[in-house]
Amino acid sequence: MTQLDTPGDAGRSGDDRGHGGDLRAAALADPAMLRGLTQARFGRRGLLRFAGLAGGATLLAACGVSGEKKDSAGDDAASFWRDRTKAGTLDFANWPLYMDVGSTDSDHPSLDVFTKKTGIKVTYREVIQDNESFFAQIRPTLAAGKSIGYDLMVLTNGITLSRVMQLGYLAPLDHARLPTFAANASPNVRNPTYDPGNAYTIPWQSGLTGIAYDPAKTGREITSYNDLFDPKFAGKVGMFGDNQDLPNLALLGIGVEPAKSTPDDWKKAAAKLTAQRRDGIVRKYYDQSYIDALAGGDLWISMAWSGDVYQQIATGTNLKFVVPSEGGLLWTDNMCIPKTAPHPVDAISYMDFVYRPEIAGMLTEYINYITPVPTAAEHVPADLAKSTLLFPSADELSRVSRFRVLTTAEETEWNRIFQPVYQS
Amino acid sequence: MRRQAGAAGPYLLVLPGGLWLAVFFVVPMAVMLSVSLQTGNVVDGFTQTFNFRIYADAVTTYETQFIRSLIFGLIATVATILLAYPMAYWIAFHAGRNKSNYLFLVLLPFFVSFVIRTVSWKFLLADDGILLGNLKDAGLLPADFHVLATSFAVVAGLTYNFFPFMLLPIYVALERVDPQLLEAADDLYANRREVFGRVVLPLSMPGVFAGFLLTFVPATADFVNAYVLGGTNTTMIGNIIQTTYLTNADYPLASAVSFILMAVLLIGIFGYARLLGTRDVLEMSAR
């Protein structure tokens, strides 16, 4: 009972975003509009907080388990994939509302196309509510070297995904089996900082963190990170209360690229945020609830996720989303294969399959986030293709950065610097 | 029952509950204590280092939130006494046959989840919501007035959410006051104020003390109200524990903060019970 090594880290702000797509929209005439109207939004972080006792159970269960860091980099993709053959079955774990739907909730047209083309039957489960609790759930099984029952899962770049990689739980990808990815993936999602060379993951969907505002209330167009510090908006400014989006955007705001930032930069960024709070400019440090506060008038301007704003605009709310001139953040939900997966060949062929533009288009039409396949725009209705929230312009994408990838030692220092900002 | 069984009887009665406590309270507490004295991280694992300094660090880092939680808890508790006492008094002495109906009405909102109730407040009190929005339109409030995201909102939420924990013990104490005592006081020429001050109030104090305990402890450790209704500078120690534990996965620090909070509350409660007589306070709490 002396050692402990438990997951339960949280972290990714993207955890709470509502994923797009709703079956009712499928049957109706104006999908974008209806999707907005019927969207269920999941406060994933909220759920986690109140269901937080689960973490306590994990703590006990893990009592007596020591760390088991492995050097995944040494894993040889070739040796993993040698002698693996197609099984004809794929078990896929994903987030709610993160797949296109047909006439019924359980009908997923793009999966049907996959089955028709490859003969692989897919068992699709929307079991991931947030990264950290899903990881907490699967971790003991992975640590024991057993199958978790899924061949493919979707995790957001951030602390949990880094941890899964550090612990050596993911199968290295054989890029010879991913030709469509190689041909069609957007340059923005290739070779990301959190997974150099896409060694273990390739993207499912992405989103942007930037600034949303109500132009009628702010009375002017917003362009800069510094607009969040304008005393004119005192008490009407929302910031994210998390340890990823808030610190990373703050680093961009003081002109530092997160990937190259040092602890001194962290302190500088935190000091600016603290001053913003002390001057009464910040109303509150929000989770997913910021979007309701923004739509309801509690906030005039806030840090925001692109997908939420797209959905609000689709319901007729007069909001705007902007990637600040100092830069925004791009986060990505990634497909990855657990090392213990029973059907990895089927999983990797599906990973490649979704990079076909027509399939990516089917997904985008329902999910409303940023597809990793830019040419999918040719396969979606014109109003969606025009939206810069779904297909950001090259200019916007040139201004986005990734979260700082933190070592475990840095993580502690990072948290000790930034937590006092949003938990005052 | 035979004599022998009689001797062992009381212990057998305690056994199920005692085992339950041992397995689900004592063991986790021991684990938490051990965890609080470890150092390390999730990936490399934690090792027992008996790092007692973490307790000092926790106090200095989170001093503000510790003090704020105690103050918020205290204000909310006093507010519940002021609100619950008259109501309990009225139900106990003037509600007649409808006593249980009124009690049911008091409890009715509490059949809805704690979280949902708190989130509903957010909806009601939104800056442009149904209450403030209309008052602002009518020119009764300045346009930038807001309730949410303030300390007031957090304390008000705590007061609301813990109200029945205060009302019920006070009600029970008042309900037990023998009406003949009131008559006797009357016969002895006490006026209504004296009857209340010298008979009813002293007899109901154990209820107030018990309510204080049942309200103050959870209100101080609460994190939902600060999380939902609070803004900047309203973070309570419960929020700190929650983030440190679940988001930062800094288990030693989270455990240390929890133990400090527990120690502060326990010392407070023992002092309180000593002062007022252990029997009254604890027995009333158990009712």
Interface residues (C-beta under 8 A of the other chain):
Chain A: M1 T2 Q3 L4 D5 T6 P7 G8 D9 A10 G11 L48 R49 F50 G52 G55 G56 L59 L60 C63 V65 S66 G67 E68 K69 E132 R163 Q166 L167 G235 D242 N243 R277 G280 V282 R283 K284 Y285 S289 A293 G296 G297 D298 T408 A409 E411 T412 N415 Q419 P420 Q423 S424
Chain B: P28 A30 V31 S34 V35 Q38 G40 N41 V42 V43 D44 G45 F46 T47 Q48 T61 T64 Q65 V115 K122 A126 D127 D128 G129 D144 H146 L148 A149 V224 Y227 G230 G231 T232 N233 T235 N239 I240 Q242 T243 T244 Y245 L246 T247 N248 A249 D250 Y251
